[in-house]
Structure formats: structure tokens, C-alpha cells
Amino acid sequence: MAPELADAVARLRQGGVVAYPTEAVWGLGCDPLDEAAVRKLFALKQRPSGLGVVLIGADVAQVMPFIGDVPAPALARAAATWPGPHTWIFPRSSRVPAWISGEHAGIALRVTAHPVAAALCRAFGSALVSTSANPHGMPPARSRADLDTLFGDTLDAIVDGPLGALERPTPIRDAMTGEFIRS
């Protein structure tokens, strides 16, 4: 494992918040099951906790524990787009803590095809929180310089790499209906 990736994983396991490139923008991530880490991430973003966050995984197995009871066609609909730049809202499992879902009944999940984000999830061994790297209400970081300007040395680790080719954050769809929530 590359030293930068190993450092990021160690920081994640210690409750840290790390930055990494995603399909369209720089993302901030942490262990979704570590409440203090998630609260730290919300504080860095100055984001209300009721909004909830997206979780990303390197493969379907990493996101499955967060999915509640769904009919097979709903899962197949999402799985047909993964790995890839598609975020789906599923009914959440009992494993999903309120600090992840916020005020929502569902959970937003993506199996990323971005090589750096996927490598980070694989090395961590689990899905991670993935939210845009920006203070709430500001444009997300689209370069390492943006990231440094927005967060300075407040992040616990940065895994460098190029952004994916998307111009905007991934579309979000309802897994049960297929309807777009954000296109």
C-alpha cells in the first residue's frame, strides 16, 4: 500500500477526516460508524447535521450492510450502474446511525469507480462518508489548490490524485422508483 494511502487509513481509524478526489470534486470522508469523526466532518464543513451524507464503497459488498429491505428490482437498478458515478437512495438498514442519515428515512450510497476513492475504501475495508470538500453553501473544491485554500491544515490526511471527468457531482436517484432527486 502506498504510504499516503496507508497514512490516510490510519487517520481514518483514529477518527480523522481525510480528503480525496472523486468523480467530479474533492471529497471529505471519515468512518461512517464513528460518531465523533462524522461530527468533526460536519464542523469542518459548517454543515447542519440533519442533512445526512453519502456513503461510498469500492464494491457492492461494502454498501450492502447499510441497505434495508428492498425488492430485488430496486437493488438491480442501482447495481446496473455500479461501479460508477451514480448515487442511489435506499431504505436504510438498522445499522445506519442517525448521524449518517440525518433527518432522512433513506441512505445515499454509491459504489465508486474513481480509482483513488475506491482504493481508499478497499484499504479501509469498509464504506466511507463521502461529501464534497467545501464549507456548506460554497462551491466544492475542484483542485488541490482549492482544497488547501478552503481547509488549510485542518484535515487529518489528503490522498492526492486527479478528479474524474464529471463536471458536476453525481446524480442522485431513488432506488425504489428510479426517479431523479438530483440530476
N, C-alpha and C positions, 0 to 999 in steps of 0.2 A: 504494500500500500504506500502511495506517495506520502512523504512527510506532511505536506499541507493537509491532505485528507485525513491522515491519522490524527493530527492536531485538532482538526475540526470535530472529529468523532469523540475524542477525549473531552473536548469542551462541551459538546452536547451531553455527554454522560454526566458531566459535572453541573448541569443546569444552565449551560450557556446558550447564547443566541449567536447564530452564525449567518453569514451572508454567502450567497452562491448565485450563479447565473441560472436563469430558467429559459423557457421558450421565447419570452418576449422582454422581460425586465429582470433586474436583480431581485432576488427574493431573500427574505429573512426566515430562518427556521429554528426550531427547537424541538425537544422531545414533547410530543402532544400529551403524554401522561404525567408530565412534571408540571404541576400547577404553578409553582414558583417561576419556572422558566417561561411559561406562557404569559404570566403576569408581567415578567420582565420585558418580554417582547412587546406587549401592549403598551407598557410605559415608554419604551423606546420610540414606538410609533405614535404615541399620544393618541391612541385609538380607544374608543369605548369598547369595553369587554363584551357588551351584548351583541356585537356584530358577528361573532364567530369567525372561524378561519378555515381555510382549505388544508387538507392533508394530502401529501403526495407520497407515492411509493414507487419502488423500482419495478414491481410486478404486482399482479392482481392479488397474490397471496398476502402481500403487505397491507393492502387496504381492506381485505375481506373481514377481519375482526371488527371493523368499525361499521359494517353494513348490517342493518337489522333484517327482519323478514321481508323479502321481496320476491315477487314472482320471477320465474326463470327468464321470461322475455325482457324484463327490466334490466336484469344483470347482463343478458346477452347484448342488449342495445349498447350499454356502456363498454362492455368487453370488446365489441367490434371496433371501437375507436382507440383502444389502448394497446400498447403504449402509444401515447400521442398527446397533442395539445388540446385535450378535451376534459373539462371538469364536469362532473355529474353530481347532482344532489340525490342522496339516497335517504330512506328512513334510517335513523341511526340505531345502532345496537346499544344494549345496556352498558357496554364497555366505554361508550363515549361520554366523557365528563362534560358538565355544563360549561366549563371554562373553554372548551373547544367549540361547542355548538352555539354558544351564546343563547339568544332568545329564540332560536330556530328549532323546529322539530326534526329537521334533517341534518345531514352531514355532507359537506362538499369534499369530493375525492377525485384525485387524478393519478393515473399511472403514467409517469413522465417518460418521454423518450429522450429528454435532454441528457446527453452523456454525463455531464458533471453532476446534475441534480440526482440522476439515477445512481451514479457511483456513490454519492454521499448516502443515499438511502440504503444501498446494499451494504456499505461499510458499517453504517449504524445498526443495520439488521432489523429495521422497522420503518414504518411510515413516519414522516416528519411534518410539522407545521410548515406551510408554505404561504407566505403573504408578501405582497410587494414591499420592496425596500424603499419606504418613504414615510415621512410623518403624515398622519391622517389628513386627507384633503389636499395634499401636494402631489405633483406628478411623480411617478416612480422612477427610481434610478435606472438609467439605460446605459450607463458606463461606469467603469471603476472610479473615474473622477467624480461623477455624480454621487456615488456611494460614499466616497471619502468626504465630500462636501456635506452631505446630509447627516452622516453619523460619526465622522472623525474616528476617534479611537474608542468609541463606546461599545463596539461589537467585540465578542469574545474570539471570533475567528472569521477569516474570509477564505473561501475556496475560489480561486481565480479561474477564469475561463471565458470563452466568448458566449454572448447571448445567442439564443435560437433566432430563427428568421421571422418570427411573428412581429407584426407592427404594434399589436395591442395584446393585453392579457388574454388568456384563453377564454373561449366561450364557456358559459355555464348552462347546463341543461338539467331538467328534471328527469331522473331515471324512470320514474313511474309513467310519465306521459310523453316524454321526448321533447316537450316544449322548451324553447329557449328562455332562459332567465336573463342572460347577458350574451349578446351575440358579438 
